[in-house]
Amino acid sequence: MLIAGPQIMSGYFGNPEETRKALWIDEQGQTWLRTGDIVRADEDGVFQVLDRKKDMIIRAGLKVYPARVEKILMTDARVSDAAVIGRPDPVHNEQVDAFIVPASAEIDSLLLTESLRALCREHLAPYEVPVQFRYIDQIPRSALGKALKKELRALPDEDSPSEPQKPQKQRKAA
């Protein structure tokens, strides 16, 4: 999405490179801000924000919008919170990983994983279904409630035996 008007910034202080990435000047001299949002306009001209461009996952050349996957995961009453990220994959560019906060500590994570995978298969394209489900106590969020996906990406991959594991913070399921 591009926006223009008196309300947009004039640039990043002391960072001309990021300013060049964020702002674009058209042929008429109007300055436009690249918001980083991926949007769709309906027939009435109403915009729907699909996701953030930087959060979009490329799986085997196909686009996966994490917000779409998260919305499906959150329909299960046993899921208190969810966040979806892309992780590097040597064959498919990226794999889809889901971080799940169970609604209760008594939930069997293996059974929940099977159920969530089936739910995703029912409502999503095969390439959008998470490859890995990771269970954590809390999704890290900003003061505005936005999931801090950078922090989730920084967590060690549970399949890597060389990485130390954090007991009780993460429980692996499939």
C-alpha positions in Angstrom: 0.0 0.0 0.0 1.2 3.5 -0.9 -0.2 6.6 0.9 0.3 10.3 0.3 -0.7 13.4 2.1 0.5 16.0 4.6 0.5 13.3 7.4 3.3 11.2 6.1 6.8 11.5 7.3 9.5 13.4 5.4 12.1 10.6 6.1 14.1 8.7 8.6 16.4 10.9 10.7 20.0 10.3 9.7 19.1 7.3 7.6 18.9 8.3 3.9 19.0 4.6 2.7 15.9 3.6 4.7 14.2 6.9 3.5 14.9 6.0 -0.1 13.3 2.5 0.5 10.2 4.0 2.2 9.4 7.0 0.1 8.7 7.3 -3.6 8.2 10.5 -5.6 5.9 10.3 -8.6 6.0 12.2 -11.9 3.9 15.1 -10.5 6.3 15.5 -7.5 3.9 13.9 -5.0 5.7 11.9 -2.2 4.3 8.5 -1.4 5.0 6.3 1.6 5.4 2.5 1.1 3.5 1.3 4.2 4.7 -2.3 4.0 1.1 -3.5 4.2 -0.3 -6.0 1.7 -3.9 -5.0 0.9 -6.8 -6.0 -1.3 -9.5 -3.6 -2.4 -13.1 -4.9 -2.9 -15.6 -3.7 -5.5 -16.6 -0.8 -3.3 -13.0 0.4 -3.0 -12.8 -0.7 0.7 -9.3 -1.9 1.6 -8.6 -5.0 3.6 -5.1 -5.4 5.1 -4.0 -8.9 4.5 -0.6 -8.8 6.2 2.7 -7.1 6.4 5.0 -7.6 3.4 8.0 -8.3 5.7 6.1 -11.1 7.4 5.0 -12.8 4.2 6.4 -16.3 3.7 7.5 -17.6 0.4 7.0 -21.4 0.2 8.2 -23.0 -3.0 7.5 -19.7 -4.8 4.0 -19.3 -3.4 2.9 -16.6 -1.0 1.7 -17.5 2.5 0.1 -14.8 4.6 0.8 -15.5 8.3 -2.3 -13.6 9.4 -4.5 -15.9 7.3 -3.0 -19.0 9.0 -3.2 -17.5 12.4 -6.9 -16.7 11.9 -7.6 -20.4 11.2 -5.5 -21.6 14.2 -7.3 -19.2 16.5 -10.7 -20.8 15.6 -9.8 -23.8 17.8 -11.0 -23.2 21.4 -7.9 -25.0 22.7 -5.7 -22.2 21.3 -5.3 -19.1 23.4 -2.9 -17.4 21.0 -0.9 -18.1 17.8 1.8 -16.6 15.6 3.1 -17.9 12.3 6.6 -17.3 10.9 8.7 -18.5 8.0 11.9 -20.3 8.6 14.6 -21.1 6.0 14.0 -24.4 4.1 16.7 -25.7 1.8 14.2 -27.1 -0.7 11.1 -24.8 -0.5 12.7 -21.3 0.3 10.9 -21.2 3.6 8.7 -23.5 5.8 5.7 -22.4 7.7 6.1 -22.7 11.5 3.3 -22.0 14.0 3.8 -21.0 17.6 0.8 -21.9 19.7 -0.1 -20.9 23.3 -2.5 -23.6 24.6 -5.6 -22.4 26.4 -4.8 -24.9 29.2 -1.7 -26.6 30.5 -3.6 -29.9 30.5 -4.0 -30.0 26.7 -2.2 -32.9 25.0 0.1 -31.1 22.5 0.4 -34.1 20.2 -3.4 -34.5 19.9 -3.8 -30.7 19.4 -1.1 -30.7 16.7 -3.0 -33.4 14.8 -6.2 -31.5 15.2 -4.7 -28.2 14.1 -3.0 -29.7 11.1 -6.3 -31.2 10.0 -8.1 -27.9 10.6 -5.5 -26.1 8.4 -5.7 -28.8 5.7 -9.5 -28.2 5.6 -9.3 -24.4 5.3 -5.9 -23.7 3.7 -3.9 -24.6 0.6 -1.4 -27.4 1.2 1.6 -25.1 1.0 0.0 -22.9 3.8 -0.2 -25.7 6.4 2.4 -25.3 9.1 5.2 -27.8 8.9 6.1 -27.4 12.6 3.9 -26.6 15.6 5.7 -25.2 18.6 4.1 -24.7 22.0 5.1 -21.8 24.1 3.8 -20.1 27.2 3.3 -16.7 25.6 3.7 -15.0 22.3 6.1 -12.0 22.7 4.2 -8.9 21.9 4.9 -5.1 21.6 3.2 -2.6 23.8 0.6 -2.2 21.0 -0.1 -6.0 21.0 1.7 -6.8 17.8 3.4 -10.2 17.8 7.2 -9.8 17.8 8.0 -12.3 15.1 11.7 -11.3 15.1 11.9 -12.7 18.6 10.1 -15.9 17.5 12.6 -16.3 14.6 15.5 -15.9 17.1 14.3 -18.9 19.2 16.5 -22.0 18.5 15.1 -24.6 16.1 13.9 -27.5 18.3 15.1 -30.0 15.7 18.7 -28.8 16.1 20.4 -31.0 18.8 23.3 -28.5 19.2 21.0 -25.7 20.5 20.2 -25.6 24.2 16.5 -26.1 25.0 14.5 -24.0 27.4 12.6 -26.3 29.7 8.9 -25.5 30.2 9.0 -22.5 27.9 8.6 -24.6 24.8 7.0 -28.1 24.4 7.6 -29.8 21.0 4.8 -31.6 19.2 5.4 -33.2 15.8 
